[in-house]
Amino acid sequence: MTDANEKTLLTYDENVRAYVDGTAQAVNGAPQQWMDRALDGLAPDARILEIGSAFGRDAAYIASKKFTIECTDATPGFVSELLARGFSARLFNVLTDPFDGAYDLILANAVLLHFDRAQLPFVLEKARAALKPAGRLAFSLKAGDGEGWSSAKLGAPRYFCYWRAENLPALLRAAGFAGWSIVEAHTNRAHADWIFVVATAP
């Protein structure tokens, strides 16, 4: 891990309650539409992994659709929060830990935006290799230019890397994906402009 990633994870681990209190508790709007696209057509017994489950909001939505989801987070604080809320959860850092099998869907909502421009291609290729044939990777990024640190919401620094939708196809192609949908959306989140991706493995 880089120092930036370690610092960001420490911020999350030390501010679990502030994150829970400052984050929308329900899935709706563009994120809901994106998750529905990611789930569309999956078998009832599909193997689904979430990277960065936080307090389980998105996992609960997916479970409400009668799917089983494996929750993970890179911070002990959020894993404890997930377990306290009744989820099955484990520590998992996508930069350093191996995937433990093949998945039909890997979901990462507002997670990959914490990786820099060298790390994101690595994570995309690693996730693609962990998918079953025609499996899907669904992830969201903040739209914008450049990168930087923000103490908004948690009062402690988190690293963000911003992307433009037109730059993503080349990354997805290089990572070995066979197809993708990329949707830009204006949301009611603090950072309004987002990119929602569902990429499909060969």
Phi, psi and omega in degrees: 000150174275165177300323180298317180292318179299319180293321179295316179297322178297319177301314178297315184297326182272355186225039181302312183295320179296322179294314179301313184293332184261007184245142178305138185267349183237151176268124178203177175062217184300319178298322179295316179299321179294315178297321178297321176296319181295326183273343188302123176084357178290146177293152180303331181262021180303142177269117186238131177240134173252130174264125179074059185286343179056241182259009170094011181301309182290324177298321179296321179296314180296320177297328179294342177268012175074024173259155172262132183234139175267118181268138174220159170205155181272358181242133178302326181299317180285327175298318177297319178298316179297315180297321179295333180269004174094007177274152167277123187212153178213160175289134177202124176247114187294339178285328190239340185257146177281146168292150185250046178144191182251138187239150172279329180211132169244126183246135177216096182266119179055043179241309185293347177290350177270359180260144183280183188288345172272327183283322185301313178302322177298314181293320179298315180293320179296317180293318179301320180293340180266005180264147170292164173307130183068013174291167189236144168245121178246123180214158180234146180227156172277130179281138179158190182239148174080201182207167179171182181251145177221136174256008178299150175077313184252349181070019178212155192285137171230141179272136177229141173240127185260149185226158171250141184303324184291345179270351187279324181305320180296322178293317181293320178296315180295330179281353175099010178284148183267336180196167182195156167241136181233118183240126174266139183215143173265119186246176177264016175286166180303315169266111194282327190262121186232162175235126182245121187241138165234113182249140186246132178283159177299000000 
